[in-house]
Amino acid sequence: VLVKANDRAEVRFPVSAEKAGTARFQIAVSSGKWSDAAEISLPVWTPATTEAFATYGTTDENGAIIQPVQTPGDVWSQFGGLEVTTSSTQLQELTDAFIYLYRYPYECSEQVSSRMISIAALQDVLRAFKAKDMPTEAEIKKSFEKDIEILKGRQREDGSFGLWGRARQRYEFPFMSVHVAHALILAKSKGYKVPEDMLTKSKAYMKNVEKYYESWYSKELRWTISAYALYVRDLMGDKDVAKTKALLKEATIEKMPFEALGWVTSVLANDQSSTTEIESIIRFLMNRTTETAATANFVTNYGDGAWVIMYSNRRADGVLLEALLKAQPKNDLIPKLVRGLLAHRTKGAWGNTQENVFILLALDKYFNAYEKVTPDFVTKIWLGNTYAGDQLFKGRSVDSNQLNIPMKYLMEQGGTANLIMDKQGAGRLYYRIGMKYAPKNLKLAP
């Protein structure tokens, strides 16, 4: 194309999308005795809409897991493929959430108690993983002694606790007083010295917690605080099955908030006379789970009074996870609840002290139920008759391994083949089998 001075030319080149690669253009310029040249390279991409799906699973058993894999139809061979991801733990990097609470800069009674509960719940788990930034045993002991002294100075004769001191405030928080008692009994269970008179006063307060409710509390708020008090009394060895069943009958399973159902379930889980109630509660919960292929969670609402109990949906998930671990430890929903909770972290932690403490408490129970065996296993993977590789897990680690099988290879094999994972050794295997692909047809159905 010849262009005179001050003119402009436009040249169009047809490019086939099926031949993605690089388009190269050479430009030569001459003016009298002067000349120059340049080469410009432009990538040519294949237009495509990508799709993906995955299946998830867990196993403690040795032996083969078989998953049929169907090669997609009319797709681009240069994109995507099969992904096999394996891990030996669900507890990916809980250190940040623990440190968030341990170093929390404010010290109202709720925050002090949440710090104590998180330390009592998770220190053993994090030591097992040799987590970085963990405080020493001496530092933890000193922290507990300081926190117990703070709370002792805020306890009143009726067993309740003030938010910042003993003085009565405009708003009292029965929920918080129960929360402090929760922290004290967990501290004692971990071997820390807790004054018995503090526990005695707290127990008396929780037996009659209903008389401390404000007149404007909704029924849902009352039921939830009462259920929490029954749960903490149970931890203290003061199980009250009769009052728990009476509360459940008054509220009904259909109207009781999810958290309250979780605490009631924890109290009744090991009571032989409560099998019917437990089965009904779990059936109700299973029918109201928000669930995907990978995760699960619950959604509930208290309306305007939620601040009285420092409510959040993520905390409800933690409470219900612990309840399911006690009542039905083999329930398939449990690993999905864990994945759902871990997916909601921001910078390694959840949104507030209440979320962090109840989730960490549940994950401690999960660790002791599912992952107490130190991993020492190997997983070997085949696609059809072709050996694809192996993945070794030895000792505690939050790392996961991923094996990629390119789409080009899958298309060359064609049809359906079995993906086989063979696990041998001690520990729990978590796996994800995912497929990514890009259809050639750009006019896809919604």
C-alpha positions as CSV (number, residue, x, y, z in Angstrom):
1,V,0.0,0.0,0.0
2,L,1.5,3.3,-1.0
3,V,0.7,6.2,1.2
4,K,1.6,9.8,0.5
5,A,2.6,12.3,3.1
6,N,-0.3,13.3,5.5
7,D,-2.4,10.5,4.2
8,R,-3.8,7.5,6.1
9,A,-4.5,4.0,5.0
10,E,-6.3,1.1,6.7
11,V,-5.6,-2.5,5.9
12,R,-7.7,-5.4,7.1
13,F,-6.5,-9.0,7.2
14,P,-9.0,-11.9,7.6
15,V,-7.9,-14.1,10.5
16,S,-9.2,-17.6,11.1
17,A,-10.1,-18.3,14.8
18,E,-9.3,-21.9,14.3
19,K,-5.6,-21.0,13.7
20,A,-4.8,-19.1,16.8
21,G,-1.2,-17.9,17.1
22,T,0.6,-14.7,16.1
23,A,0.0,-12.3,13.2
24,R,3.1,-10.5,12.1
25,F,3.1,-7.2,10.1
26,Q,6.1,-5.6,8.4
27,I,6.1,-1.9,7.7
28,A,8.7,-0.2,5.5
29,V,8.9,3.6,5.2
30,S,10.9,5.5,2.5
31,S,11.2,9.2,1.8
32,G,13.8,10.2,-0.8
33,K,17.1,8.7,0.3
34,W,15.8,7.9,3.8
35,S,14.2,4.6,4.8
36,D,13.2,2.6,7.9
37,A,11.3,-0.6,8.7
38,A,9.6,-2.2,11.7
39,E,7.9,-5.5,12.5
40,I,4.8,-5.6,14.7
41,S,3.5,-8.8,16.2
42,L,-0.1,-9.1,17.4
43,P,-1.5,-12.2,19.2
44,V,-4.6,-13.8,17.7
45,W,-6.8,-15.4,20.3
46,T,-9.5,-18.0,19.8
47,P,-12.8,-16.5,20.9
48,A,-14.4,-18.9,23.4
49,T,-16.7,-19.1,26.3
50,T,-15.3,-21.4,29.0
51,E,-17.3,-23.8,31.2
52,A,-16.3,-25.8,34.2
53,F,-17.7,-28.2,36.8
54,A,-16.3,-30.4,39.6
55,T,-17.1,-33.2,42.0
56,Y,-15.8,-33.5,45.5
57,G,-15.2,-36.3,48.0
58,T,-13.4,-37.6,51.0
59,T,-12.3,-41.0,52.2
60,D,-10.5,-42.6,55.2
61,E,-10.4,-46.0,53.6
62,N,-7.6,-47.6,51.6
63,G,-8.5,-48.7,48.1
64,A,-9.7,-47.3,44.8
65,I,-12.1,-44.5,44.0
66,I,-13.5,-44.6,40.5
67,Q,-15.0,-41.6,38.7
68,P,-16.1,-42.0,35.0
69,V,-14.9,-39.1,32.9
70,Q,-16.6,-38.2,29.6
71,T,-14.5,-36.3,27.1
72,P,-16.4,-33.1,26.0
73,G,-17.7,-32.9,22.5
74,D,-16.9,-30.1,20.1
75,V,-14.3,-28.1,22.2
76,W,-11.0,-26.4,21.7
77,S,-8.1,-28.9,22.3
78,Q,-5.7,-26.1,23.4
79,F,-7.7,-25.1,26.5
80,G,-8.6,-26.7,29.8
81,G,-8.5,-30.4,30.8
82,L,-9.0,-32.5,33.8
83,E,-7.8,-31.3,37.2
84,V,-7.3,-33.7,40.2
85,T,-6.6,-31.9,43.4
86,T,-5.8,-33.8,46.6
87,S,-5.3,-32.7,50.2
88,S,-4.9,-34.3,53.7
89,T,-6.7,-31.6,55.6
90,Q,-9.6,-29.3,55.5
91,L,-8.0,-26.9,58.0
92,Q,-6.2,-24.6,55.6
93,E,-4.2,-22.0,57.4
94,L,-6.3,-21.4,60.5
95,T,-3.4,-19.5,62.1
96,D,-4.6,-16.1,60.9
97,A,-8.0,-16.5,62.6
98,F,-6.3,-17.7,65.8
99,I,-3.9,-14.8,65.8
100,Y,-6.7,-12.4,65.0
101,L,-8.4,-13.3,68.3
102,Y,-5.2,-13.7,70.3
103,R,-4.0,-10.2,69.4
104,Y,-7.4,-8.5,69.3
105,P,-6.7,-5.0,70.7
106,Y,-9.9,-4.4,72.6
107,E,-11.0,-6.0,75.8
108,C,-14.7,-5.9,76.5
109,S,-16.0,-9.1,78.2
110,E,-17.2,-10.6,75.0
111,Q,-13.8,-10.0,73.3
112,V,-11.8,-11.3,76.2
113,S,-14.0,-14.4,76.4
114,S,-13.7,-15.1,72.6
115,R,-10.0,-14.9,72.9
116,M,-10.0,-17.4,75.7
117,I,-12.3,-19.8,73.8
118,S,-10.2,-19.7,70.6
119,I,-7.0,-20.4,72.5
120,A,-8.5,-23.3,74.5
121,A,-10.1,-24.7,71.3
122,L,-7.4,-24.5,68.8
123,Q,-3.9,-24.5,70.4
124,D,-3.6,-28.2,70.1
125,V,-4.6,-28.2,66.4
126,L,-2.1,-25.4,65.5
127,R,0.7,-27.1,67.4
128,A,0.0,-30.3,65.4
129,F,0.6,-28.3,62.2
130,K,3.6,-26.5,63.7
131,A,1.9,-23.2,62.8
132,K,4.0,-20.1,62.5
133,D,3.5,-17.1,64.8
134,M,2.0,-19.4,67.5
135,P,2.6,-17.9,71.0
136,T,4.6,-20.1,73.4
137,E,3.0,-22.1,76.2
138,A,4.3,-19.6,78.8
139,E,2.7,-16.7,76.8
140,I,-0.6,-18.5,76.6
141,K,-0.6,-19.3,80.3
142,K,0.1,-15.6,81.1
143,S,-2.7,-14.5,78.8
144,F,-5.2,-16.8,80.4
145,E,-4.3,-15.6,83.9
146,K,-4.7,-12.0,82.9
147,D,-8.0,-12.6,81.1
148,I,-9.5,-14.5,84.0
149,E,-8.6,-11.7,86.4
150,I,-10.2,-9.2,84.1
151,L,-13.4,-11.2,84.0
152,K,-13.4,-11.9,87.8
153,G,-13.4,-8.1,88.3
154,R,-16.5,-7.8,86.2
155,Q,-18.7,-10.5,87.6
156,R,-21.6,-9.5,89.8
157,E,-23.2,-11.4,92.7
158,D,-26.0,-12.7,90.5
159,G,-23.4,-14.4,88.3
160,S,-23.8,-12.0,85.3
161,F,-20.9,-10.0,83.8
162,G,-20.7,-6.3,82.8
163,L,-19.5,-5.3,79.4
164,W,-16.6,-3.2,80.7
165,G,-17.0,-3.5,84.5
166,R,-19.4,-4.5,87.3
167,A,-21.6,-1.4,86.9
168,R,-25.0,-1.8,85.4
169,Q,-25.4,-0.3,82.0
170,R,-28.4,0.9,80.0
171,Y,-28.4,-2.4,78.1
172,E,-27.5,-5.7,79.7
173,F,-26.4,-8.7,77.7
174,P,-27.5,-12.1,79.1
175,F,-26.0,-13.7,75.9
176,M,-22.6,-12.2,76.8
177,S,-22.8,-13.5,80.4
178,V,-23.4,-17.0,79.0
179,H,-20.5,-16.5,76.6
180,V,-18.1,-15.6,79.5
181,A,-19.2,-18.8,81.3
182,H,-18.5,-20.7,78.1
183,A,-14.9,-19.3,78.1
184,L,-14.4,-20.2,81.8
185,I,-15.5,-23.8,81.5
186,L,-13.4,-24.4,78.4
187,A,-10.3,-22.8,80.1
188,K,-10.8,-25.2,83.1
189,S,-11.1,-28.2,80.7
190,K,-7.7,-27.3,79.2
191,G,-6.1,-27.3,82.7
192,Y,-6.1,-23.6,83.4
193,K,-6.9,-22.4,86.9
194,V,-10.4,-20.9,87.1
195,P,-11.9,-19.8,90.5
196,E,-14.7,-22.2,91.4
197,D,-16.9,-19.4,92.8
198,M,-16.9,-17.8,89.3
199,L,-18.2,-21.0,87.8
200,T,-20.8,-21.6,90.6
201,K,-22.2,-18.1,90.2
202,S,-22.4,-18.5,86.4
203,K,-24.2,-21.8,86.7
204,A,-26.8,-20.3,89.0
205,Y,-27.3,-17.4,86.6
206,M,-27.8,-19.6,83.6
207,K,-30.3,-21.8,85.4
208,N,-32.6,-18.8,85.6
209,V,-31.3,-16.7,82.6
210,E,-34.9,-16.1,81.4
211,K,-35.6,-13.7,84.3
212,Y,-32.9,-11.3,83.0
213,Y,-34.4,-10.8,79.6
214,E,-35.6,-7.3,78.5
215,S,-39.4,-7.0,77.9
216,W,-38.8,-6.1,74.3
217,Y,-36.8,-9.2,73.4
218,S,-38.5,-11.2,70.7
219,K,-39.3,-14.9,71.1
220,E,-36.5,-15.8,68.8
221,L,-33.9,-13.9,70.9
222,R,-35.2,-15.6,74.1
223,W,-35.1,-19.0,72.6
224,T,-31.5,-18.6,71.4
225,I,-30.1,-17.3,74.6
226,S,-31.9,-20.0,76.6
227,A,-30.5,-22.7,74.2
228,Y,-27.0,-21.3,74.6
229,A,-27.3,-21.3,78.4
230,L,-28.4,-25.0,78.3
231,Y,-25.5,-25.8,76.0
232,V,-22.9,-24.2,78.4
233,R,-24.5,-25.8,81.4
234,D,-24.1,-29.2,79.7
235,L,-20.4,-28.5,79.3
236,M,-20.3,-27.8,83.0
237,G,-21.8,-31.2,83.7
238,D,-25.2,-29.7,84.5
239,K,-27.2,-31.4,81.7
240,D,-30.9,-30.4,81.7
241,V,-32.7,-32.6,79.2
242,A,-36.2,-31.8,80.6
243,K,-35.7,-28.0,80.1
244,T,-34.1,-28.5,76.7
245,K,-37.1,-30.5,75.5
246,A,-39.5,-28.1,77.0
247,L,-37.8,-25.2,75.1
248,L,-37.9,-27.2,71.9
249,K,-41.6,-27.9,72.4
250,E,-42.4,-24.3,73.1
251,A,-40.5,-22.9,70.1
252,T,-41.1,-25.9,67.7
253,I,-38.4,-27.0,65.3
254,E,-39.9,-25.0,62.4
255,K,-39.7,-21.6,64.3
256,M,-36.6,-22.0,66.4
257,P,-33.6,-20.1,64.9
258,F,-30.8,-22.3,63.5
259,E,-28.3,-21.5,66.2
260,A,-30.7,-22.4,68.9
261,L,-31.4,-25.7,67.1
262,G,-27.7,-26.3,67.0
263,W,-27.2,-25.8,70.7
264,V,-30.3,-27.9,71.5
265,T,-28.9,-30.7,69.3
266,S,-25.6,-30.6,71.1
267,V,-27.3,-31.0,74.5
268,L,-29.6,-33.9,73.3
269,A,-27.0,-35.6,71.0
270,N,-25.8,-38.2,73.6
271,D,-29.2,-38.6,75.4
272,Q,-30.7,-42.0,74.6
273,S,-34.3,-40.7,75.1
274,S,-33.9,-37.9,72.6
275,T,-33.3,-40.0,69.4
276,T,-36.7,-38.9,67.9
277,E,-36.0,-35.2,68.5
278,I,-32.5,-35.4,67.0
279,E,-33.7,-37.1,63.9
280,S,-36.4,-34.6,63.4
281,I,-34.1,-31.6,63.8
282,I,-31.4,-32.9,61.4
283,R,-34.1,-33.8,58.8
284,F,-35.4,-30.2,59.1
285,L,-31.9,-28.7,58.8
286,M,-30.9,-30.9,55.8
287,N,-34.0,-29.7,53.9
288,R,-33.1,-26.1,54.5
289,T,-29.4,-26.1,53.6
290,T,-28.1,-23.7,50.9
291,E,-25.8,-26.2,49.0
292,T,-23.5,-26.3,46.0
293,A,-21.3,-29.1,44.7
294,A,-18.5,-28.0,47.0
295,T,-20.0,-26.1,49.9
296,A,-23.0,-25.7,52.2
297,N,-24.3,-23.0,54.6
298,F,-27.4,-21.9,56.5
299,V,-29.2,-18.5,56.4
300,T,-31.4,-17.2,59.2
301,N,-32.5,-13.8,60.4
302,Y,-33.4,-12.3,63.8
303,G,-34.6,-8.9,62.6
304,D,-33.8,-5.7,64.5
305,G,-32.8,-7.4,67.7
306,A,-29.9,-9.4,66.3
307,W,-27.3,-7.1,68.0
308,V,-28.4,-8.4,71.4
309,I,-26.9,-11.8,70.6
310,M,-24.1,-10.5,68.3
311,Y,-25.5,-12.6,65.5
312,S,-24.1,-13.6,62.1
313,N,-24.9,-16.3,59.6
314,R,-21.3,-17.6,59.6
315,R,-21.5,-18.1,63.4
316,A,-24.7,-20.2,62.9
317,D,-22.8,-22.4,60.4
318,G,-20.1,-23.0,63.1
319,V,-22.7,-23.9,65.8
320,L,-24.5,-26.3,63.5
321,L,-21.3,-27.9,62.3
322,E,-20.4,-28.7,65.9
323,A,-24.0,-30.0,66.5
324,L,-23.8,-32.3,63.5
325,L,-20.4,-33.6,64.6
326,K,-21.9,-34.7,67.9
327,A,-25.2,-36.0,66.6
328,Q,-24.3,-37.5,63.2
329,P,-20.5,-37.5,62.7
330,K,-20.8,-39.4,59.4
331,N,-23.2,-36.9,57.8
332,D,-22.1,-36.0,54.2
333,L,-23.0,-32.4,54.9
334,I,-20.1,-31.9,57.4
335,P,-17.1,-31.6,55.0
336,K,-19.2,-29.3,52.8
337,L,-20.0,-27.0,55.8
338,V,-16.3,-26.9,56.5
339,R,-15.4,-25.9,53.0
340,G,-18.2,-23.3,53.0
341,L,-16.8,-21.7,56.2
342,L,-13.2,-21.7,54.9
343,A,-14.4,-20.0,51.7
344,H,-15.9,-17.1,53.6
345,R,-12.6,-15.9,55.2
346,T,-11.1,-12.5,54.3
347,K,-7.3,-12.3,54.8
348,G,-7.4,-15.6,56.7
349,A,-10.1,-14.7,59.2
350,W,-13.8,-14.2,59.5
351,G,-15.7,-11.0,60.0
352,N,-15.8,-10.5,63.8
353,T,-14.9,-12.1,67.1
354,Q,-18.1,-14.1,67.4
355,E,-17.7,-15.6,63.9
356,N,-14.1,-16.6,64.5
357,V,-14.6,-18.1,67.9
358,F,-17.6,-20.4,67.1
359,I,-16.1,-21.5,63.8
360,L,-12.7,-22.3,65.4
361,L,-14.5,-24.2,68.1
362,A,-16.3,-26.3,65.5
363,L,-13.2,-26.9,63.5
364,D,-11.4,-28.1,66.6
365,K,-14.1,-30.7,67.0
366,Y,-13.8,-31.5,63.3
367,F,-10.1,-32.0,63.6
368,N,-10.5,-34.4,66.5
369,A,-13.2,-36.4,64.8
370,Y,-11.8,-36.7,61.3
371,E,-8.1,-35.7,61.2
372,K,-6.6,-37.0,64.5
373,V,-4.6,-39.6,62.6
374,T,-1.3,-38.1,61.3
375,P,-1.4,-38.4,57.4
376,D,1.0,-41.0,55.9
377,F,-0.4,-42.1,52.6
378,V,0.1,-42.0,48.9
379,T,-2.5,-41.6,46.2
380,K,-1.8,-43.0,42.7
381,I,-3.9,-41.9,39.8
382,W,-4.8,-43.5,36.5
383,L,-6.9,-42.4,33.5
384,G,-8.1,-45.6,31.9
385,N,-5.0,-47.8,31.5
386,T,-2.6,-44.8,31.6
387,Y,-0.7,-44.0,34.8
388,A,-1.1,-40.3,35.4
389,G,1.0,-39.8,38.6
390,D,1.1,-40.1,42.4
391,Q,0.8,-37.7,45.3
392,L,2.4,-38.3,48.7
393,F,1.2,-37.0,52.0
394,K,3.5,-37.5,55.0
395,G,2.9,-35.5,58.3
396,R,0.7,-32.5,59.0
397,S,0.6,-30.1,56.1
398,V,-2.0,-27.6,54.7
399,D,-0.6,-28.0,51.2
400,S,-2.7,-29.5,48.4
401,N,-1.4,-31.2,45.2
402,Q,-2.9,-30.7,41.7
403,L,-2.5,-33.0,38.8
404,N,-3.4,-31.6,35.3
405,I,-4.4,-33.8,32.3
406,P,-4.5,-31.6,29.2
407,M,-7.7,-31.4,27.0
408,K,-5.7,-32.4,24.0
409,Y,-4.8,-35.7,25.6
410,L,-8.4,-36.3,26.6
411,M,-9.7,-35.7,23.1
412,E,-7.1,-38.1,21.6
413,Q,-8.4,-40.8,23.9
414,G,-12.1,-40.0,23.1
415,G,-15.2,-41.4,24.7
416,T,-15.5,-42.3,28.4
417,A,-12.7,-43.5,30.6
418,N,-12.5,-44.2,34.3
419,L,-10.4,-41.9,36.5
420,I,-9.0,-44.2,39.3
421,M,-7.5,-42.9,42.5
422,D,-5.9,-45.5,44.7
423,K,-5.2,-44.4,48.3
424,Q,-2.8,-46.5,50.5
425,G,-1.8,-45.5,54.0
426,A,-3.1,-43.8,57.1
427,G,-5.0,-40.5,57.1
428,R,-7.9,-38.8,55.4
429,L,-7.9,-37.9,51.7
430,Y,-9.9,-34.9,50.4
431,Y,-10.2,-34.7,46.6
432,R,-11.6,-32.5,43.9
433,I,-12.0,-33.7,40.3
434,G,-12.7,-30.8,38.0
435,M,-13.1,-30.3,34.2
436,K,-12.5,-27.1,32.3
437,Y,-13.3,-26.7,28.6
438,A,-14.1,-24.1,25.9
439,P,-16.9,-25.1,23.4
440,K,-16.2,-24.1,19.8
441,N,-19.9,-23.0,19.4
442,L,-20.3,-19.5,20.7
443,K,-24.1,-19.7,20.7
444,L,-24.6,-21.7,23.8
445,A,-27.9,-22.3,25.6
446,P,-28.4,-20.4,28.9
